[in-house]
């Protein structure tokens, strides 16, 4: 599931967090936490705006 999550983001380049949450059956806050953890671990790089989007 984690690999699918990362590939979903990478394949689309720009992903609204709400759409990502819906796709994976998560809350938006959980998506933000997961993305931050993936960035901290070096598995994902990118930018979220000041609202976490």
mmCIF entry with sequence, helices, sheets and N, C-alpha, C, O atoms, coordinates in Angstrom:
data_MODEL
# 
_entry.id   MODEL 
# 
_entity.id                         1 
_entity.type                       polymer 
_entity.pdbx_number_of_molecules   1 
# 
_entity_poly.entity_id                      1 
_entity_poly.type                           'polypeptide(L)' 
_entity_poly.nstd_linkage                   no 
_entity_poly.nstd_monomer                   no 
_entity_poly.pdbx_seq_one_letter_code       
;(UNK)(UNK)(UNK)(UNK)(UNK)(UNK)(UNK)(UNK)(UNK)(UNK)(UNK)(UNK)(UNK)(UNK)(UNK)(UNK)
(UNK)(UNK)(UNK)(UNK)(UNK)(UNK)(UNK)(UNK)(UNK)(UNK)(UNK)(UNK)(UNK)(UNK)(UNK)(UNK)
(UNK)(UNK)(UNK)(UNK)(UNK)(UNK)(UNK)(UNK)(UNK)(UNK)(UNK)(UNK)(UNK)(UNK)(UNK)(UNK)
(UNK)(UNK)(UNK)(UNK)(UNK)
;
_entity_poly.pdbx_seq_one_letter_code_can   XXXXXXXXXXXXXXXXXXXXXXXXXXXXXXXXXXXXXXXXXXXXXXXXXXXXX 
_entity_poly.pdbx_strand_id                 A 
# 
loop_
_entity_poly_seq.entity_id 
_entity_poly_seq.num 
_entity_poly_seq.mon_id 
_entity_poly_seq.hetero 
1 1  UNK n 
1 2  UNK n 
1 3  UNK n 
1 4  UNK n 
1 5  UNK n 
1 6  UNK n 
1 7  UNK n 
1 8  UNK n 
1 9  UNK n 
1 10 UNK n 
1 11 UNK n 
1 12 UNK n 
1 13 UNK n 
1 14 UNK n 
1 15 UNK n 
1 16 UNK n 
1 17 UNK n 
1 18 UNK n 
1 19 UNK n 
1 20 UNK n 
1 21 UNK n 
1 22 UNK n 
1 23 UNK n 
1 24 UNK n 
1 25 UNK n 
1 26 UNK n 
1 27 UNK n 
1 28 UNK n 
1 29 UNK n 
1 30 UNK n 
1 31 UNK n 
1 32 UNK n 
1 33 UNK n 
1 34 UNK n 
1 35 UNK n 
1 36 UNK n 
1 37 UNK n 
1 38 UNK n 
1 39 UNK n 
1 40 UNK n 
1 41 UNK n 
1 42 UNK n 
1 43 UNK n 
1 44 UNK n 
1 45 UNK n 
1 46 UNK n 
1 47 UNK n 
1 48 UNK n 
1 49 UNK n 
1 50 UNK n 
1 51 UNK n 
1 52 UNK n 
1 53 UNK n 
# 
_struct_asym.id          A 
_struct_asym.entity_id   1 
# 
loop_
_struct_conf.conf_type_id 
_struct_conf.id 
_struct_conf.pdbx_PDB_helix_id 
_struct_conf.beg_label_comp_id 
_struct_conf.beg_label_asym_id 
_struct_conf.beg_label_seq_id 
_struct_conf.pdbx_beg_PDB_ins_code 
_struct_conf.end_label_comp_id 
_struct_conf.end_label_asym_id 
_struct_conf.end_label_seq_id 
_struct_conf.pdbx_end_PDB_ins_code 
_struct_conf.beg_auth_comp_id 
_struct_conf.beg_auth_asym_id 
_struct_conf.beg_auth_seq_id 
_struct_conf.end_auth_comp_id 
_struct_conf.end_auth_asym_id 
_struct_conf.end_auth_seq_id 
_struct_conf.pdbx_PDB_helix_class 
_struct_conf.details 
_struct_conf.pdbx_PDB_helix_length 
HELX_P HELX_P1 AA1 UNK A 2  ? UNK A 12 ? UNK A 2  UNK A 12 1 ? 11 
HELX_P HELX_P2 AA2 UNK A 17 ? UNK A 24 ? UNK A 17 UNK A 24 1 ? 8  
HELX_P HELX_P3 AA3 UNK A 28 ? UNK A 40 ? UNK A 28 UNK A 40 1 ? 13 
# 
_struct_conf_type.id          HELX_P 
_struct_conf_type.criteria    ? 
_struct_conf_type.reference   ? 
# 
loop_
_atom_site.group_PDB 
_atom_site.id 
_atom_site.type_symbol 
_atom_site.label_atom_id 
_atom_site.label_alt_id 
_atom_site.label_comp_id 
_atom_site.label_asym_id 
_atom_site.label_entity_id 
_atom_site.label_seq_id 
_atom_site.pdbx_PDB_ins_code 
_atom_site.Cartn_x 
_atom_site.Cartn_y 
_atom_site.Cartn_z 
_atom_site.occupancy 
_atom_site.B_iso_or_equiv 
_atom_site.pdbx_formal_charge 
_atom_site.auth_seq_id 
_atom_site.auth_comp_id 
_atom_site.auth_asym_id 
_atom_site.auth_atom_id 
_atom_site.pdbx_PDB_model_num 
ATOM 1   N N  . UNK A 1 1  ? 0.827   -1.202 0.000   1.00 0.00 ? 1  UNK A N  1 
ATOM 2   C CA . UNK A 1 1  ? 0.000   0.000  0.000   1.00 0.00 ? 1  UNK A CA 1 
ATOM 3   C C  . UNK A 1 1  ? 0.865   1.258  0.000   1.00 0.00 ? 1  UNK A C  1 
ATOM 4   O O  . UNK A 1 1  ? 0.531   2.239  -0.664  1.00 0.00 ? 1  UNK A O  1 
ATOM 5   N N  . UNK A 1 2  ? 1.965   1.235  0.736   1.00 0.00 ? 2  UNK A N  1 
ATOM 6   C CA . UNK A 1 2  ? 2.854   2.393  0.777   1.00 0.00 ? 2  UNK A CA 1 
ATOM 7   C C  . UNK A 1 2  ? 3.454   2.666  -0.595  1.00 0.00 ? 2  UNK A C  1 
ATOM 8   O O  . UNK A 1 2  ? 3.560   3.819  -1.014  1.00 0.00 ? 2  UNK A O  1 
ATOM 9   N N  . UNK A 1 3  ? 3.844   1.612  -1.289  1.00 0.00 ? 3  UNK A N  1 
ATOM 10  C CA . UNK A 1 3  ? 4.396   1.769  -2.636  1.00 0.00 ? 3  UNK A CA 1 
ATOM 11  C C  . UNK A 1 3  ? 3.352   2.362  -3.569  1.00 0.00 ? 3  UNK A C  1 
ATOM 12  O O  . UNK A 1 3  ? 3.672   3.231  -4.379  1.00 0.00 ? 3  UNK A O  1 
ATOM 13  N N  . UNK A 1 4  ? 2.112   1.907  -3.466  1.00 0.00 ? 4  UNK A N  1 
ATOM 14  C CA . UNK A 1 4  ? 1.030   2.447  -4.296  1.00 0.00 ? 4  UNK A CA 1 
ATOM 15  C C  . UNK A 1 4  ? 0.798   3.926  -3.990  1.00 0.00 ? 4  UNK A C  1 
ATOM 16  O O  . UNK A 1 4  ? 0.549   4.724  -4.894  1.00 0.00 ? 4  UNK A O  1 
ATOM 17  N N  . UNK A 1 5  ? 0.881   4.278  -2.723  1.00 0.00 ? 5  UNK A N  1 
ATOM 18  C CA . UNK A 1 5  ? 0.705   5.658  -2.283  1.00 0.00 ? 5  UNK A CA 1 
ATOM 19  C C  . UNK A 1 5  ? 1.757   6.552  -2.932  1.00 0.00 ? 5  UNK A C  1 
ATOM 20  O O  . UNK A 1 5  ? 1.432   7.597  -3.495  1.00 0.00 ? 5  UNK A O  1 
ATOM 21  N N  . UNK A 1 6  ? 3.010   6.138  -2.851  1.00 0.00 ? 6  UNK A N  1 
ATOM 22  C CA . UNK A 1 6  ? 4.117   6.911  -3.421  1.00 0.00 ? 6  UNK A CA 1 
ATOM 23  C C  . UNK A 1 6  ? 3.985   6.997  -4.939  1.00 0.00 ? 6  UNK A C  1 
ATOM 24  O O  . UNK A 1 6  ? 4.150   8.074  -5.512  1.00 0.00 ? 6  UNK A O  1 
ATOM 25  N N  . UNK A 1 7  ? 3.693   5.890  -5.589  1.00 0.00 ? 7  UNK A N  1 
ATOM 26  C CA . UNK A 1 7  ? 3.568   5.885  -7.050  1.00 0.00 ? 7  UNK A CA 1 
ATOM 27  C C  . UNK A 1 7  ? 2.395   6.742  -7.522  1.00 0.00 ? 7  UNK A C  1 
ATOM 28  O O  . UNK A 1 7  ? 2.482   7.392  -8.564  1.00 0.00 ? 7  UNK A O  1 
ATOM 29  N N  . UNK A 1 8  ? 1.314   6.749  -6.772  1.00 0.00 ? 8  UNK A N  1 
ATOM 30  C CA . UNK A 1 8  ? 0.158   7.592  -7.112  1.00 0.00 ? 8  UNK A CA 1 
ATOM 31  C C  . UNK A 1 8  ? 0.584   9.058  -7.148  1.00 0.00 ? 8  UNK A C  1 
ATOM 32  O O  . UNK A 1 8  ? 0.233   9.790  -8.074  1.00 0.00 ? 8  UNK A O  1 
ATOM 33  N N  . UNK A 1 9  ? 1.330   9.476  -6.150  1.00 0.00 ? 9  UNK A N  1 
ATOM 34  C CA . UNK A 1 9  ? 1.795   10.864 -6.072  1.00 0.00 ? 9  UNK A CA 1 
ATOM 35  C C  . UNK A 1 9  ? 2.784   11.160 -7.195  1.00 0.00 ? 9  UNK A C  1 
ATOM 36  O O  . UNK A 1 9  ? 2.645   12.161 -7.897  1.00 0.00 ? 9  UNK A O  1 
ATOM 37  N N  . UNK A 1 10 ? 3.764   10.306 -7.365  1.00 0.00 ? 10 UNK A N  1 
ATOM 38  C CA . UNK A 1 10 ? 4.795   10.535 -8.388  1.00 0.00 ? 10 UNK A CA 1 
ATOM 39  C C  . UNK A 1 10 ? 4.222   10.575 -9.793  1.00 0.00 ? 10 UNK A C  1 
ATOM 40  O O  . UNK A 1 10 ? 4.666   11.374 -10.618 1.00 0.00 ? 10 UNK A O  1 
ATOM 41  N N  . UNK A 1 11 ? 3.259   9.742  -10.075 1.00 0.00 ? 11 UNK A N  1 
ATOM 42  C CA . UNK A 1 11 ? 2.718   9.675  -11.434 1.00 0.00 ? 11 UNK A CA 1 
ATOM 43  C C  . UNK A 1 11 ? 1.873   10.896 -11.796 1.00 0.00 ? 11 UNK A C  1 
ATOM 44  O O  . UNK A 1 11 ? 1.693   11.200 -12.976 1.00 0.00 ? 11 UNK A O  1 
ATOM 45  N N  . UNK A 1 12 ? 1.363   11.584 -10.800 1.00 0.00 ? 12 UNK A N  1 
ATOM 46  C CA . UNK A 1 12 ? 0.483   12.721 -11.071 1.00 0.00 ? 12 UNK A CA 1 
ATOM 47  C C  . UNK A 1 12 ? 1.158   14.067 -10.876 1.00 0.00 ? 12 UNK A C  1 
ATOM 48  O O  . UNK A 1 12 ? 0.620   15.087 -11.305 1.00 0.00 ? 12 UNK A O  1 
ATOM 49  N N  . UNK A 1 13 ? 2.307   14.096 -10.250 1.00 0.00 ? 13 UNK A N  1 
ATOM 50  C CA . UNK A 1 13 ? 3.072   15.323 -9.990  1.00 0.00 ? 13 UNK A CA 1 
ATOM 51  C C  . UNK A 1 13 ? 2.358   16.290 -9.042  1.00 0.00 ? 13 UNK A C  1 
ATOM 52  O O  . UNK A 1 13 ? 2.932   16.686 -8.028  1.00 0.00 ? 13 UNK A O  1 
ATOM 53  N N  . UNK A 1 14 ? 1.141   16.668 -9.348  1.00 0.00 ? 14 UNK A N  1 
ATOM 54  C CA . UNK A 1 14 ? 0.368   17.564 -8.484  1.00 0.00 ? 14 UNK A CA 1 
ATOM 55  C C  . UNK A 1 14 ? -0.901  16.834 -8.064  1.00 0.00 ? 14 UNK A C  1 
ATOM 56  O O  . UNK A 1 14 ? -1.696  16.403 -8.900  1.00 0.00 ? 14 UNK A O  1 
ATOM 57  N N  . UNK A 1 15 ? -1.074  16.704 -6.748  1.00 0.00 ? 15 UNK A N  1 
ATOM 58  C CA . UNK A 1 15 ? -2.212  15.946 -6.240  1.00 0.00 ? 15 UNK A CA 1 
ATOM 59  C C  . UNK A 1 15 ? -2.879  16.728 -5.110  1.00 0.00 ? 15 UNK A C  1 
ATOM 60  O O  . UNK A 1 15 ? -2.225  17.034 -4.113  1.00 0.00 ? 15 UNK A O  1 
ATOM 61  N N  . UNK A 1 16 ? -4.158  17.055 -5.243  1.00 0.00 ? 16 UNK A N  1 
ATOM 62  C CA . UNK A 1 16 ? -4.865  17.644 -4.098  1.00 0.00 ? 16 UNK A CA 1 
ATOM 63  C C  . UNK A 1 16 ? -4.911  16.621 -2.954  1.00 0.00 ? 16 UNK A C  1 
ATOM 64  O O  . UNK A 1 16 ? -5.235  15.453 -3.172  1.00 0.00 ? 16 UNK A O  1 
ATOM 65  N N  . UNK A 1 17 ? -4.594  17.059 -1.769  1.00 0.00 ? 17 UNK A N  1 
ATOM 66  C CA . UNK A 1 17 ? -4.537  16.132 -0.633  1.00 0.00 ? 17 UNK A CA 1 
ATOM 67  C C  . UNK A 1 17 ? -5.879  15.469 -0.367  1.00 0.00 ? 17 UNK A C  1 
ATOM 68  O O  . UNK A 1 17 ? -5.929  14.313 0.053   1.00 0.00 ? 17 UNK A O  1 
ATOM 69  N N  . UNK A 1 18 ? -6.957  16.188 -0.606  1.00 0.00 ? 18 UNK A N  1 
ATOM 70  C CA . UNK A 1 18 ? -8.284  15.607 -0.396  1.00 0.00 ? 18 UNK A CA 1 
ATOM 71  C C  . UNK A 1 18 ? -8.530  14.445 -1.359  1.00 0.00 ? 18 UNK A C  1 
ATOM 72  O O  . UNK A 1 18 ? -9.127  13.436 -0.982  1.00 0.00 ? 18 UNK A O  1 
ATOM 73  N N  . UNK A 1 19 ? -8.070  14.589 -2.596  1.00 0.00 ? 19 UNK A N  1 
ATOM 74  C CA . UNK A 1 19 ? -8.225  13.520 -3.588  1.00 0.00 ? 19 UNK A CA 1 
ATOM 75  C C  . UNK A 1 19 ? -7.382  12.309 -3.209  1.00 0.00 ? 19 UNK A C  1 
ATOM 76  O O  . UNK A 1 19 ? -7.811  11.167 -3.377  1.00 0.00 ? 19 UNK A O  1 
ATOM 77  N N  . UNK A 1 20 ? -6.194  12.559 -2.703  1.00 0.00 ? 20 UNK A N  1 
ATOM 78  C CA . UNK A 1 20 ? -5.314  11.476 -2.269  1.00 0.00 ? 20 UNK A CA 1 
ATOM 79  C C  . UNK A 1 20 ? -5.932  10.735 -1.085  1.00 0.00 ? 20 UNK A C  1 
ATOM 80  O O  . UNK A 1 20 ? -5.903  9.506  -1.030  1.00 0.00 ? 20 UNK A O  1 
ATOM 81  N N  . UNK A 1 21 ? -6.487  11.483 -0.150  1.00 0.00 ? 21 UNK A N  1 
ATOM 82  C CA . UNK A 1 21 ? -7.148  10.873 1.007   1.00 0.00 ? 21 UNK A CA 1 
ATOM 83  C C  . UNK A 1 21 ? -8.323  10.006 0.566   1.00 0.00 ? 21 UNK A C  1 
ATOM 84  O O  . UNK A 1 21 ? -8.498  8.893  1.062   1.00 0.00 ? 21 UNK A O  1 
ATOM 85  N N  . UNK A 1 22 ? -9.116  10.509 -0.353  1.00 0.00 ? 22 UNK A N  1 
ATOM 86  C CA . UNK A 1 22 ? -10.266 9.762  -0.854  1.00 0.00 ? 22 UNK A CA 1 
ATOM 87  C C  . UNK A 1 22 ? -9.825  8.479  -1.557  1.00 0.00 ? 22 UNK A C  1 
ATOM 88  O O  . UNK A 1 22 ? -10.409 7.415  -1.347  1.00 0.00 ? 22 UNK A O  1 
ATOM 89  N N  . UNK A 1 23 ? -8.803  8.587  -2.381  1.00 0.00 ? 23 UNK A N  1 
ATOM 90  C CA . UNK A 1 23 ? -8.299  7.431  -3.134  1.00 0.00 ? 23 UNK A CA 1 
ATOM 91  C C  . UNK A 1 23 ? -7.840  6.301  -2.211  1.00 0.00 ? 23 UNK A C  1 
ATOM 92  O O  . UNK A 1 23 ? -8.032  5.126  -2.523  1.00 0.00 ? 23 UNK A O  1 
ATOM 93  N N  . UNK A 1 24 ? -7.228  6.660  -1.066  1.00 0.00 ? 24 UNK A N  1 
ATOM 94  C CA . UNK A 1 24 ? -6.664  5.654  -0.175  1.00 0.00 ? 24 UNK A CA 1 
ATOM 95  C C  . UNK A 1 24 ? -7.467  5.454  1.111   1.00 0.00 ? 24 UNK A C  1 
ATOM 96  O O  . UNK A 1 24 ? -7.003  4.780  2.031   1.00 0.00 ? 24 UNK A O  1 
ATOM 97  N N  . UNK A 1 25 ? -8.665  6.031  1.181   1.00 0.00 ? 25 UNK A N  1 
ATOM 98  C CA . UNK A 1 25 ? -9.528  5.823  2.335   1.00 0.00 ? 25 UNK A CA 1 
ATOM 99  C C  . UNK A 1 25 ? -8.946  6.353  3.629   1.00 0.00 ? 25 UNK A C  1 
ATOM 100 O O  . UNK A 1 25 ? -9.059  5.722  4.680   1.00 0.00 ? 25 UNK A O  1 
ATOM 101 N N  . UNK A 1 26 ? -8.321  7.524  3.545   1.00 0.00 ? 26 UNK A N  1 
ATOM 102 C CA . UNK A 1 26 ? -7.675  8.127  4.702   1.00 0.00 ? 26 UNK A CA 1 
ATOM 103 C C  . UNK A 1 26 ? -8.272  9.505  4.955   1.00 0.00 ? 26 UNK A C  1 
ATOM 104 O O  . UNK A 1 26 ? -8.964  10.066 4.106   1.00 0.00 ? 26 UNK A O  1 
ATOM 105 N N  . UNK A 1 27 ? -7.992  10.038 6.139   1.00 0.00 ? 27 UNK A N  1 
ATOM 106 C CA . UNK A 1 27 ? -8.327  11.432 6.412   1.00 0.00 ? 27 UNK A CA 1 
ATOM 107 C C  . UNK A 1 27 ? -7.210  12.305 5.842   1.00 0.00 ? 27 UNK A C  1 
ATOM 108 O O  . UNK A 1 27 ? -6.071  11.855 5.709   1.00 0.00 ? 27 UNK A O  1 
ATOM 109 N N  . UNK A 1 28 ? -7.537  13.545 5.507   1.00 0.00 ? 28 UNK A N  1 
ATOM 110 C CA . UNK A 1 28 ? -6.540  14.456 4.937   1.00 0.00 ? 28 UNK A CA 1 
ATOM 111 C C  . UNK A 1 28 ? -5.360  14.644 5.887   1.00 0.00 ? 28 UNK A C  1 
ATOM 112 O O  . UNK A 1 28 ? -4.214  14.700 5.443   1.00 0.00 ? 28 UNK A O  1 
ATOM 113 N N  . UNK A 1 29 ? -5.625  14.741 7.178   1.00 0.00 ? 29 UNK A N  1 
ATOM 114 C CA . UNK A 1 29 ? -4.545  14.902 8.161   1.00 0.00 ? 29 UNK A CA 1 
ATOM 115 C C  . UNK A 1 29 ? -3.600  13.701 8.142   1.00 0.00 ? 29 UNK A C  1 
ATOM 116 O O  . UNK A 1 29 ? -2.391  13.864 8.304   1.00 0.00 ? 29 UNK A O  1 
ATOM 117 N N  . UNK A 1 30 ? -4.136  12.510 7.947   1.00 0.00 ? 30 UNK A N  1 
ATOM 118 C CA . UNK A 1 30 ? -3.301  11.307 7.864   1.00 0.00 ? 30 UNK A CA 1 
ATOM 119 C C  . UNK A 1 30 ? -2.423  11.340 6.615   1.00 0.00 ? 30 UNK A C  1 
ATOM 120 O O  . UNK A 1 30 ? -1.263  10.929 6.649   1.00 0.00 ? 30 UNK A O  1 
ATOM 121 N N  . UNK A 1 31 ? -2.986  11.830 5.518   1.00 0.00 ? 31 UNK A N  1 
ATOM 122 C CA . UNK A 1 31 ? -2.222  11.950 4.275   1.00 0.00 ? 31 UNK A CA 1 
ATOM 123 C C  . UNK A 1 31 ? -1.055  12.912 4.478   1.00 0.00 ? 31 UNK A C  1 
ATOM 124 O O  . UNK A 1 31 ? 0.071   12.622 4.072   1.00 0.00 ? 31 UNK A O  1 
ATOM 125 N N  . UNK A 1 32 ? -1.320  14.047 5.101   1.00 0.00 ? 32 UNK A N  1 
ATOM 126 C CA . UNK A 1 32 ? -0.265  15.031 5.362   1.00 0.00 ? 32 UNK A CA 1 
ATOM 127 C C  . UNK A 1 32 ? 0.828   14.413 6.216   1.00 0.00 ? 32 UNK A C  1 
ATOM 128 O O  . UNK A 1 32 ? 2.011   14.577 5.914   1.00 0.00 ? 32 UNK A O  1 
ATOM 129 N N  . UNK A 1 33 ? 0.458   13.709 7.274   1.00 0.00 ? 33 UNK A N  1 
ATOM 130 C CA . UNK A 1 33 ? 1.444   13.058 8.141   1.00 0.00 ? 33 UNK A CA 1 
ATOM 131 C C  . UNK A 1 33 ? 2.263   12.027 7.376   1.00 0.00 ? 33 UNK A C  1 
ATOM 132 O O  . UNK A 1 33 ? 3.478   11.940 7.553   1.00 0.00 ? 33 UNK A O  1 
ATOM 133 N N  . UNK A 1 34 ? 1.603   11.249 6.529   1.00 0.00 ? 34 UNK A N  1 
ATOM 134 C CA . UNK A 1 34 ? 2.311   10.225 5.762   1.00 0.00 ? 34 UNK A CA 1 
ATOM 135 C C  . UNK A 1 34 ? 3.281   10.855 4.769   1.00 0.00 ? 34 UNK A C  1 
ATOM 136 O O  . UNK A 1 34 ? 4.409   10.384 4.618   1.00 0.00 ? 34 UNK A O  1 
ATOM 137 N N  . UNK A 1 35 ? 2.853   11.909 4.096   1.00 0.00 ? 35 UNK A N  1 
ATOM 138 C CA . UNK A 1 35 ? 3.738   12.591 3.143   1.00 0.00 ? 35 UNK A CA 1 
ATOM 139 C C  . UNK A 1 35 ? 4.947   13.173 3.859   1.00 0.00 ? 35 UNK A C  1 
ATOM 140 O O  . UNK A 1 35 ? 6.072   13.054 3.374   1.00 0.00 ? 35 UNK A O  1 
ATOM 141 N N  . UNK A 1 36 ? 4.729   13.791 4.990   1.00 0.00 ? 36 UNK A N  1 
ATOM 142 C CA . UNK A 1 36 ? 5.857   14.360 5.755   1.00 0.00 ? 36 UNK A CA 1 
ATOM 143 C C  . UNK A 1 36 ? 6.824   13.270 6.199   1.00 0.00 ? 36 UNK A C  1 
ATOM 144 O O  . UNK A 1 36 ? 8.038   13.472 6.160   1.00 0.00 ? 36 UNK A O  1 
ATOM 145 N N  . UNK A 1 37 ? 6.309   12.126 6.616   1.00 0.00 ? 37 UNK A N  1 
ATOM 146 C CA . UNK A 1 37 ? 7.170   11.011 7.019   1.00 0.00 ? 37 UNK A CA 1 
ATOM 147 C C  . UNK A 1 37 ? 7.961   10.481 5.823   1.00 0.00 ? 37 UNK A C  1 
ATOM 148 O O  . UNK A 1 37 ? 9.144   10.167 5.950   1.00 0.00 ? 37 UNK A O  1 
ATOM 149 N N  . UNK A 1 38 ? 7.314   10.384 4.671   1.00 0.00 ? 38 UNK A N  1 
ATOM 150 C CA . UNK A 1 38 ? 8.000   9.923  3.464   1.00 0.00 ? 38 UNK A CA 1 
ATOM 151 C C  . UNK A 1 38 ? 9.072   10.914 3.026   1.00 0.00 ? 38 UNK A C  1 
ATOM 152 O O  . UNK A 1 38 ? 10.138  10.507 2.564   1.00 0.00 ? 38 UNK A O  1 
ATOM 153 N N  . UNK A 1 39 ? 8.802   12.207 3.167   1.00 0.00 ? 39 UNK A N  1 
ATOM 154 C CA . UNK A 1 39 ? 9.801   13.227 2.845   1.00 0.00 ? 39 UNK A CA 1 
ATOM 155 C C  . UNK A 1 39 ? 10.978  13.136 3.808   1.00 0.00 ? 39 UNK A C  1 
ATOM 156 O O  . UNK A 1 39 ? 12.132  13.217 3.388   1.00 0.00 ? 39 UNK A O  1 
ATOM 157 N N  . UNK A 1 40 ? 10.693  12.968 5.090   1.00 0.00 ? 40 UNK A N  1 
ATOM 158 C CA . UNK A 1 40 ? 11.754  12.864 6.095   1.00 0.00 ? 40 UNK A CA 1 
ATOM 159 C C  . UNK A 1 40 ? 12.628  11.640 5.858   1.00 0.00 ? 40 UNK A C  1 
ATOM 160 O O  . UNK A 1 40 ? 13.831  11.671 6.116   1.00 0.00 ? 40 UNK A O  1 
ATOM 161 N N  . UNK A 1 41 ? 12.022  10.564 5.368   1.00 0.00 ? 41 UNK A N  1 
ATOM 162 C CA . UNK A 1 41 ? 12.762  9.341  5.089   1.00 0.00 ? 41 UNK A CA 1 
ATOM 163 C C  . UNK A 1 41 ? 13.431  9.327  3.726   1.00 0.00 ? 41 UNK A C  1 
ATOM 164 O O  . UNK A 1 41 ? 14.136  8.374  3.392   1.00 0.00 ? 41 UNK A O  1 
ATOM 165 N N  . UNK A 1 42 ? 13.218  10.376 2.933   1.00 0.00 ? 42 UNK A N  1 
ATOM 166 C CA . UNK A 1 42 ? 13.854  10.468 1.630   1.00 0.00 ? 42 UNK A CA 1 
ATOM 167 C C  . UNK A 1 42 ? 13.161  9.710  0.513   1.00 0.00 ? 42 UNK A C  1 
ATOM 168 O O  . UNK A 1 42 ? 13.694  9.641  -0.594  1.00 0.00 ? 42 UNK A O  1 
ATOM 169 N N  . UNK A 1 43 ? 11.994  9.141  0.762   1.00 0.00 ? 43 UNK A N  1 
ATOM 170 C CA . UNK A 1 43 ? 11.282  8.380  -0.274  1.00 0.00 ? 43 UNK A CA 1 
ATOM 171 C C  . UNK A 1 43 ? 10.464  9.259  -1.191  1.00 0.00 ? 43 UNK A C  1 
ATOM 172 O O  . UNK A 1 43 ? 10.039  8.825  -2.262  1.00 0.00 ? 43 UNK A O  1 
ATOM 173 N N  . UNK A 1 44 ? 10.241  10.501 -0.771  1.00 0.00 ? 44 UNK A N  1 
ATOM 174 C CA . UNK A 1 44 ? 9.408   11.411 -1.546  1.00 0.00 ? 44 UNK A CA 1 
ATOM 175 C C  . UNK A 1 44 ? 9.966   12.816 -1.370  1.00 0.00 ? 44 UNK A C  1 
ATOM 176 O O  . UNK A 1 44 ? 10.369  13.199 -0.272  1.00 0.00 ? 44 UNK A O  1 
ATOM 177 N N  . UNK A 1 45 ? 9.988   13.577 -2.453  1.00 0.00 ? 45 UNK A N  1 
ATOM 178 C CA . UNK A 1 45 ? 10.405  14.976 -2.363  1.00 0.00 ? 45 UNK A CA 1 
ATOM 179 C C  . UNK A 1 45 ? 9.336   15.824 -3.023  1.00 0.00 ? 45 UNK A C  1 
ATOM 180 O O  . UNK A 1 45 ? 8.656   15.373 -3.944  1.00 0.00 ? 45 UNK A O  1 
ATOM 181 N N  . UNK A 1 46 ? 9.192   17.026 -2.562  1.00 0.00 ? 46 UNK A N  1 
ATOM 182 C CA . UNK A 1 46 ? 8.187   17.897 -3.143  1.00 0.00 ? 46 UNK A CA 1 
ATOM 183 C C  . UNK A 1 46 ? 7.900   19.067 -2.237  1.00 0.00 ? 46 UNK A C  1 
ATOM 184 O O  . UNK A 1 46 ? 8.616   19.327 -1.270  1.00 0.00 ? 46 UNK A O  1 
ATOM 185 N N  . UNK A 1 47 ? 6.848   19.758 -2.568  1.00 0.00 ? 47 UNK A N  1 
ATOM 186 C CA . UNK A 1 47 ? 6.493   20.959 -1.831  1.00 0.00 ? 47 UNK A CA 1 
ATOM 187 C C  . UNK A 1 47 ? 5.005   20.929 -1.518  1.00 0.00 ? 47 UNK A C  1 
ATOM 188 O O  . UNK A 1 47 ? 4.181   20.626 -2.381  1.00 0.00 ? 47 UNK A O  1 
ATOM 189 N N  . UNK A 1 48 ? 4.676   21.248 -0.273  1.00 0.00 ? 48 UNK A N  1 
ATOM 190 C CA . UNK A 1 48 ? 3.284   21.479 0.107   1.00 0.00 ? 48 UNK A CA 1 
ATOM 191 C C  . UNK A 1 48 ? 3.192   22.953 0.456   1.00 0.00 ? 48 UNK A C  1 
ATOM 192 O O  . UNK A 1 48 ? 4.148   23.527 0.977   1.00 0.00 ? 48 UNK A O  1 
ATOM 193 N N  . UNK A 1 49 ? 2.065   23.565 0.177   1.00 0.00 ? 49 UNK A N  1 
ATOM 194 C CA . UNK A 1 49 ? 1.940   24.979 0.512   1.00 0.00 ? 49 UNK A CA 1 
ATOM 195 C C  . UNK A 1 49 ? 1.736   25.163 2.014   1.00 0.00 ? 49 UNK A C  1 
ATOM 196 O O  . UNK A 1 49 ? 1.692   24.195 2.773   1.00 0.00 ? 49 UNK A O  1 
ATOM 197 N N  . UNK A 1 50 ? 1.613   26.410 2.422   1.00 0.00 ? 50 UNK A N  1 
ATOM 198 C CA . UNK A 1 50 ? 1.543   26.724 3.850   1.00 0.00 ? 50 UNK A CA 1 
ATOM 199 C C  . UNK A 1 50 ? 0.320   26.151 4.544   1.00 0.00 ? 50 UNK A C  1 
ATOM 200 O O  . UNK A 1 50 ? 0.273   26.104 5.774   1.00 0.00 ? 50 UNK A O  1 
ATOM 201 N N  . UNK A 1 51 ? -0.669  25.716 3.778   1.00 0.00 ? 51 UNK A N  1 
ATOM 202 C CA . UNK A 1 51 ? -1.860  25.102 4.364   1.00 0.00 ? 51 UNK A CA 1 
ATOM 203 C C  . UNK A 1 51 ? -1.722  23.589 4.429   1.00 0.00 ? 51 UNK A C  1 
ATOM 204 O O  . UNK A 1 51 ? -2.657  22.899 4.835   1.00 0.00 ? 51 UNK A O  1 
ATOM 205 N N  . UNK A 1 52 ? -0.559  23.064 4.030   1.00 0.00 ? 52 UNK A N  1 
ATOM 206 C CA . UNK A 1 52 ? -0.368  21.618 4.002   1.00 0.00 ? 52 UNK A CA 1 
ATOM 207 C C  . UNK A 1 52 ? -0.924  21.002 2.745   1.00 0.00 ? 52 UNK A C  1 
ATOM 208 O O  . UNK A 1 52 ? -1.167  19.796 2.702   1.00 0.00 ? 52 UNK A O  1 
ATOM 209 N N  . UNK A 1 53 ? -1.133  21.814 1.708   1.00 0.00 ? 53 UNK A N  1 
ATOM 210 C CA . UNK A 1 53 ? -1.722  21.315 0.463   1.00 0.00 ? 53 UNK A CA 1 
ATOM 211 C C  . UNK A 1 53 ? -0.711  21.372 -0.653  1.00 0.00 ? 53 UNK A C  1 
ATOM 212 O O  . UNK A 1 53 ? -1.017  20.994 -1.784  1.00 0.00 ? 53 UNK A O  1 
# 
